[in-house]
Amino acid sequence: MKEVLCDSVDFHLLGIQKFILKESLVSNIVIIGTQWGDEGKGKIVDLLAEFADAVVRFQGGNNAGHTMVVDGEQFISHLVPSGILQNKTCYIGNGMVVDPEVLLEEIDYLLTKGIAAGPDQLRISERAHLIMPYHKAIDHAREKMKGDKKIGTTGRGIGPCYEDKANRRGMRFVELLDPDIFSESIKSILDEKNFYLKNYFSSEPSDPDQIIKQYSKYAERLAPYVTNISVELHQAMGSGQQILFEGAQGTHLDIDHGTYPYVTSSNTVSGNACAGAGVGPVALTDIIGIVKAYTTRVGRGPFPSELFDDTGDRIQKKGAEFGATTGRRRRCGWLDTVILRNAVRLNSLTGFVITKLDVLGGFETLNICTAYEYEGNILHDFPANLNILAKCSPVYESLPGWSEDISGIRKMEHLPENTKKYISRIEELIGVPVCIVSVGPGRDETIIVKNPFVSG
């Protein structure tokens, strides 16, 4: 029999990792949006990062914005994981697409605020793809050409970058750090991209020499940050560190499971935490879904519980519902548990966080969408056909509201009875327990029911 020699260090680490997970001594938690994004994931990641050793962002790009308020000061991150405010090691995963100019601006912004964001705190996957100037040019040109039928993208080149990734024409950080490969590849790629821009969109072509010069400067600054994060995460978990995986957007913007084509260009569900960070599924211990106390959506696409009256305007104004990335006004509606049950199934949620509960204070009656009505039939599952979804009417269940200000409450038992009933009814309808309740934008404006990082 032939003897096979293996790396004893890797096997030792793997053994430790399996033992730790089996004995539940550590938690590796995924934070996921359950609606159409904008659920308040940034605050919750910032909050839970205190109990983690590292935070990983595993998909999307700077089309997402996470807002955090600490000691009255607002921070908005687009690429850097929210855990950076807690001085945790933060990782930009291979599943992300990164605009290096935006990333450097964000790093510099954090440094001016006195927040450590150097290579010791921030690590970038060598396999993460780069957003290039021609990606943004194509994104804008497409939306302009579509006119009223546009998807409503952020115009930041996210979709075209993911297209090139799937088409094996993408540029990664590992190529960026090899000047010869990068230069040769850019010139080859621009033959096609410039033909497309000039002859189909009548747009200005990109200058390869200018791109090479510009991105060479990015490479010089970002080189110390670039690493194999799969290996680093494996070693971290093997040594008993706890990892927090941060998703962007929401479940119903997932390219496979969302309201296609009104979706983002990546998989936003929890399963992509593994593929987008380079870890195996056995490493994940909990999946926490973030649920806004009502429902919002930015951009186009069907929205069955959307409100077009004064109530919708009231929620929008009180909740300050504007996109953190685009500044666009968010469409508002009552809580939809059809999409929440869909998110529970797709993500295997073990718990949920309800955010912006304070916004609903003052309403005499609150409605919860429990099903859809379509041509006389009651639908309990989320339809894939958007023509059907657009014609669905919400089936509502009404609950009494509350008038008290709950922003200063820190324990569940101190909440008004009607507030507790609202939370309990959501738990019953989606079959998942609440673990955290957010009653305001600040880190401290939070009720911890059960900390997912703390056993027992």
C-alpha positions in Angstrom: 0.0 0.0 0.0 1.3 3.4 -0.9 1.8 5.8 2.0 0.3 9.3 1.6 2.0 12.1 3.5 -0.3 15.0 4.5 0.2 18.3 6.1 0.0 17.6 9.8 -0.8 21.2 10.7 -3.8 21.4 8.5 -5.2 18.1 9.8 -4.5 19.2 13.4 -6.4 22.5 12.8 -9.3 20.7 11.2 -9.5 18.3 14.1 -9.6 21.2 16.6 -12.3 22.9 14.5 -14.5 19.8 14.4 -14.1 19.3 18.1 -14.9 22.9 19.0 -18.0 23.0 16.7 -19.2 19.6 18.0 -18.9 20.7 21.7 -20.6 24.1 20.8 -17.7 26.0 22.4 -17.8 28.6 19.7 -20.3 30.1 17.3 -19.9 31.1 13.7 -22.9 33.1 12.8 -24.3 34.4 9.5 -26.3 37.6 9.4 -28.7 37.7 6.5 -31.4 40.1 5.3 -34.9 38.5 5.0 -36.7 41.1 2.9 -35.4 43.4 0.0 -32.5 44.7 1.9 -32.2 47.8 4.2 -33.3 45.8 7.2 -30.7 47.2 9.5 -28.0 44.5 9.2 -25.2 47.0 9.8 -26.3 47.9 13.3 -26.7 44.2 14.2 -23.3 43.2 12.8 -21.7 46.1 14.7 -23.5 45.0 17.9 -22.6 41.3 17.7 -19.1 42.0 16.5 -18.2 42.6 20.1 -18.5 38.9 20.7 -16.8 37.8 17.5 -13.1 37.7 16.7 -13.5 38.4 13.0 -16.2 39.6 10.6 -16.5 38.5 7.0 -18.4 40.1 4.1 -19.1 37.4 1.5 -21.0 38.9 -1.4 -22.0 42.1 -3.2 -20.1 45.3 -3.7 -20.6 49.0 -3.0 -24.2 48.8 -4.1 -25.0 48.0 -0.4 -24.7 50.4 2.5 -24.6 49.5 6.1 -25.5 52.3 8.6 -24.2 52.3 12.2 -24.8 54.9 14.9 -22.3 54.9 17.7 -22.4 57.6 20.5 -24.6 59.7 18.3 -22.2 59.6 15.3 -23.3 57.9 12.1 -21.0 55.7 10.1 -21.8 54.2 6.7 -19.8 51.4 5.2 -20.2 50.1 1.6 -17.3 47.6 1.4 -15.6 47.3 4.7 -17.4 45.0 7.1 -19.3 46.7 9.9 -17.2 45.0 12.5 -14.4 47.4 11.8 -15.9 49.8 14.4 -15.4 47.1 17.1 -11.7 46.8 16.1 -12.2 43.3 14.8 -10.3 41.6 12.0 -12.4 42.2 8.9 -12.4 40.2 5.7 -13.5 41.1 2.2 -14.5 37.7 0.7 -13.9 36.2 -2.7 -17.6 36.4 -3.4 -17.5 40.2 -3.4 -16.8 42.6 -6.3 -14.6 45.5 -5.2 -14.2 49.0 -6.7 -10.6 49.8 -5.4 -11.2 53.5 -5.6 -14.2 53.3 -3.3 -12.5 50.9 -1.0 -9.5 53.3 -0.5 -11.8 56.2 0.0 -13.6 54.2 2.7 -10.3 53.1 4.4 -9.1 56.8 4.4 -12.5 57.9 5.8 -12.2 55.4 8.7 -8.6 56.4 9.4 -9.6 60.1 9.6 -12.2 59.0 12.2 -9.5 57.4 14.3 -10.7 53.8 13.4 -8.0 51.3 12.7 -8.3 50.1 9.1 -4.8 49.0 8.1 -3.7 45.6 6.8 -3.7 44.1 10.3 -7.4 44.9 10.7 -8.6 44.5 7.1 -7.9 41.6 4.8 -8.9 41.2 1.1 -9.3 37.9 -0.7 -6.9 37.5 -3.5 -9.8 35.9 -5.4 -12.2 38.9 -5.1 -13.1 40.5 -8.4 -12.4 44.0 -9.4 -14.9 46.5 -10.7 -13.4 48.3 -13.6 -14.3 51.7 -15.2 -15.8 49.9 -18.2 -18.1 48.0 -15.9 -19.6 51.3 -14.6 -19.8 52.7 -18.1 -21.7 49.7 -19.4 -24.0 49.8 -16.3 -25.0 53.4 -16.9 -25.4 53.0 -20.6 -27.7 50.0 -20.3 -30.0 51.8 -17.8 -30.1 54.9 -20.0 -31.0 52.8 -23.0 -33.8 50.9 -21.2 -35.6 54.1 -20.2 -38.8 53.4 -18.3 -38.0 49.6 -18.4 -34.7 50.0 -16.4 -34.0 47.6 -13.6 -33.0 50.4 -11.2 -29.4 49.4 -10.6 -27.1 51.6 -8.6 -24.9 52.2 -11.7 -21.8 51.1 -9.8 -20.8 48.4 -12.2 -21.8 45.5 -10.0 -23.8 43.5 -12.5 -21.3 43.8 -15.4 -18.5 42.8 -13.0 -20.3 39.6 -12.0 -21.1 39.0 -15.7 -17.4 39.0 -16.5 -16.7 36.8 -13.5 -19.2 34.2 -14.8 -17.9 34.7 -18.4 -14.3 34.1 -17.2 -13.3 37.6 -18.3 -12.9 39.1 -14.8 -10.0 40.7 -13.1 -9.2 39.6 -9.5 -6.8 41.1 -6.9 -4.4 38.3 -7.6 -4.1 39.6 -11.2 -4.0 43.2 -10.1 -0.8 42.4 -8.1 0.9 40.9 -11.2 1.6 43.9 -13.5 2.4 41.9 -16.6 -0.7 39.8 -16.4 -2.9 42.8 -15.5 -1.6 44.9 -18.4 -1.9 42.2 -21.0 -5.4 41.2 -19.8 -6.8 44.7 -19.8 -5.7 45.4 -23.4 -7.3 42.2 -24.5 -10.5 42.8 -22.7 -10.9 46.3 -23.9 -10.9 45.3 -27.5 -14.3 43.7 -26.8 -15.6 46.2 -24.2 -14.8 49.3 -26.3 -16.4 47.8 -29.4 -19.5 47.2 -27.3 -19.5 50.7 -25.8 -18.9 52.5 -29.1 -21.0 50.6 -31.5 -23.9 49.5 -29.4 -24.3 52.3 -26.8 -22.6 55.1 -28.7 -20.6 55.8 -25.6 -17.0 56.9 -25.0 -14.4 54.0 -25.0 -12.0 53.3 -22.1 -8.3 54.1 -22.4 -6.3 50.9 -21.5 -3.1 52.9 -20.6 -5.1 55.2 -18.3 -6.7 52.2 -16.6 -3.4 50.4 -16.2 -1.7 53.5 -14.7 -4.6 54.2 -12.4 -5.0 50.6 -11.1 -1.2 50.3 -10.6 -1.5 53.0 -8.0 -4.4 51.0 -6.3 -2.3 47.9 -6.4 0.6 49.6 -4.6 -1.6 50.7 -1.7 -3.8 47.6 -1.4 -1.1 44.9 -1.8 -0.5 44.6 1.9 -4.2 43.9 2.5 -4.5 41.0 0.0 -4.3 37.4 1.2 -5.9 34.0 1.0 -8.7 34.5 3.4 -9.9 31.0 3.2 -6.7 29.8 4.8 -6.8 32.6 7.4 -10.4 31.8 8.4 -9.6 28.1 8.6 -6.7 28.8 10.9 -8.8 31.2 13.0 -11.7 28.8 13.5 -9.2 26.0 14.2 -7.8 28.0 17.0 -11.2 28.6 18.5 -12.0 32.1 17.2 -15.7 33.0 16.6 -16.6 34.4 13.1 -19.4 36.6 12.1 -20.5 36.4 8.4 -22.1 39.6 7.1 -24.5 39.5 4.2 -25.5 42.4 2.0 -28.9 43.3 0.5 -31.7 40.8 1.3 -33.0 37.3 0.5 -35.5 38.6 -2.1 -32.8 40.4 -4.1 -31.0 37.0 -4.5 -30.3 36.3 -8.2 -31.7 32.8 -7.9 -34.5 33.2 -5.3 -35.5 36.8 -5.5 -37.9 38.8 -7.7 -35.9 38.2 -10.8 -34.9 40.3 -12.8 -35.4 43.0 -10.1 -32.6 41.5 -8.1 -28.9 42.0 -7.4 -26.2 40.1 -9.2 -25.1 37.7 -6.5 -26.6 35.1 -4.1 -27.6 36.9 -1.0 -28.9 33.8 0.9 -27.0 32.2 3.8 -25.6 29.3 1.7 -23.4 31.8 -0.1 -21.5 32.6 3.1 -19.5 29.4 2.5 -18.8 29.9 -1.2 -18.2 33.6 -0.8 -15.7 33.3 2.0 -14.1 29.9 1.3 -15.3 27.9 4.3 -17.3 24.6 4.5 -20.9 24.5 5.7 -20.1 22.5 8.8 -18.4 25.6 10.1 -21.7 27.6 10.4 -23.6 27.2 13.6 -26.4 29.8 13.5 -28.2 31.8 10.8 -29.8 35.0 12.0 -32.3 36.8 9.8 -32.8 40.5 10.1 -36.5 41.6 9.8 -37.6 45.2 9.7 -40.8 45.7 11.7 -42.5 46.7 8.4 -41.4 46.1 4.7 -39.5 48.4 2.4 -38.1 48.2 -1.1 -35.8 50.4 -3.2 -36.1 50.4 -6.9 -38.6 48.6 -9.2 -40.3 45.3 -8.8 -43.6 43.9 -7.3 -44.3 44.7 -3.7 -47.7 43.2 -2.6 -48.0 44.9 0.8 -46.8 48.4 -0.4 -48.8 51.3 0.9 -49.7 54.2 -1.4 -51.5 56.3 1.3 -50.8 58.5 4.2 -49.8 55.5 6.3 -47.0 54.6 3.9 -45.8 58.2 3.8 -45.9 58.3 7.6 -43.8 55.2 7.9 -41.4 56.5 5.3 -40.8 59.8 7.0 -40.7 58.5 10.6 -38.3 55.7 9.6 -36.2 58.0 7.5 -36.4 55.5 4.7 -33.8 56.6 2.2 -31.2 54.3 0.7 -27.8 54.5 2.5 -26.0 54.0 -0.8 -28.2 55.8 -3.4 -30.3 58.2 -1.3 -33.4 56.9 -3.1 -36.7 57.0 -1.3 -37.7 53.6 -0.1 -41.2 52.2 -0.8 -42.9 51.3 2.4 -45.6 48.7 3.3 -46.9 46.5 6.1 -44.9 43.5 7.3 -45.1 40.6 4.9 -44.8 37.2 6.4 -45.1 35.4 3.1 -41.7 36.6 2.1 -40.4 36.0 5.7 -41.4 32.4 5.6 -39.7 32.1 2.2 -36.6 33.5 3.8 -36.8 31.1 6.8 -36.8 28.2 4.4 -34.1 29.5 2.0 -31.7 30.4 4.8 -32.5 27.8 7.5 -32.9 30.6 10.0 -32.3 29.7 13.7 -33.4 33.1 15.0 -34.4 36.6 13.9 -33.8 40.2 14.8 -36.6 42.7 14.5 -35.5 46.2 13.7 -37.1 49.7 13.6 -39.9 48.5 15.9 -40.0 52.0 17.4 -41.1 53.4 14.1 -44.5 51.7 14.4 -45.3 53.5 17.7 -48.4 55.7 17.5 -50.4 53.6 15.0 -53.8 52.6 16.3 -53.8 49.4 14.2 -51.0 47.4 12.7 -51.5 45.0 9.8 -49.5 41.9 9.0 -49.7 40.3 5.6 -50.2 36.6 6.2 -51.0 35.4 2.6 -51.7 36.6 -0.9 -55.0 36.5 -2.8 -54.7 35.9 -6.6 -57.8 35.4 -8.8 -59.8 34.1 -5.9 -57.1 31.8 -4.6 -55.1 32.1 -1.4 -51.4 31.8 -1.8 -49.2 31.0 1.2 -45.9 30.7 -0.8 -44.0 33.3 -2.7 -44.7 33.0 -6.5 -41.8 33.1 -9.0 -43.9 34.5 -11.8 -43.8 38.3 -11.5 -47.0 38.8 -13.5 -48.8 36.7 -10.8 -47.0 38.5 -7.9 -47.8 41.9 -9.3 -51.5 41.0 -9.3 -51.5 39.5 -5.8 -53.4 41.4 -3.1 -52.2 41.1 0.6 -54.4 39.2 3.0 -54.1 41.1 6.3 -54.4 40.2 9.9 -54.9 43.3 12.2 -53.4 43.8 15.6 -53.8 46.7 18.0 -50.9 49.2 18.0 -49.3 51.1 20.9 -48.7 54.7 21.6 -45.8 54.5 24.1 -42.3 55.5 23.1 -40.2 52.3 23.3 -36.8 53.7 22.4 -35.6 53.7 26.0 -36.7 50.2 26.9 -34.0 47.5 27.3 -35.9 44.5 28.5 -38.7 42.5 26.8 -40.9 42.5 29.8 -41.0 46.3 29.9 -42.4 46.6 26.4 -46.1 47.5 26.1 -48.4 44.5 25.9 -49.4 45.2 22.4 -45.8 45.5 21.3 -45.0 42.1 22.8 -48.1 40.6 21.1 -46.9 42.0 17.8 -43.5 40.3 18.2 -45.1 37.0 19.4 -47.4 36.9 16.4 -44.5 37.3 14.0 -42.8 34.4 15.8 -45.9 32.2 15.4 -46.3 33.1 11.7 -42.7 32.4 10.7 -41.9 29.6 13.2 -38.6 31.2 14.4 -37.8 32.8 17.8 -36.8 36.4 18.1 -33.3 36.9 19.6 -32.8 40.7 19.4 -35.2 43.7 19.2 -33.9 47.0 18.0 -35.8 50.0 19.3 -33.7 52.8 17.8 -30.7 53.4 15.5 -28.0 53.5 18.3 -26.0 50.5 19.3 -27.4 50.8 22.8 -31.0 51.1 21.7 -31.4 47.4 21.7 -33.1 44.6 23.6 -31.0 41.3 23.8 -33.4 38.4 24.2 -30.8 35.8 23.5 -27.3 36.5 22.3 -26.5 34.0 19.6 -22.8 34.1 20.5 -23.6 33.1 24.1 -24.6 29.5 24.8 -27.3 28.6 27.3 
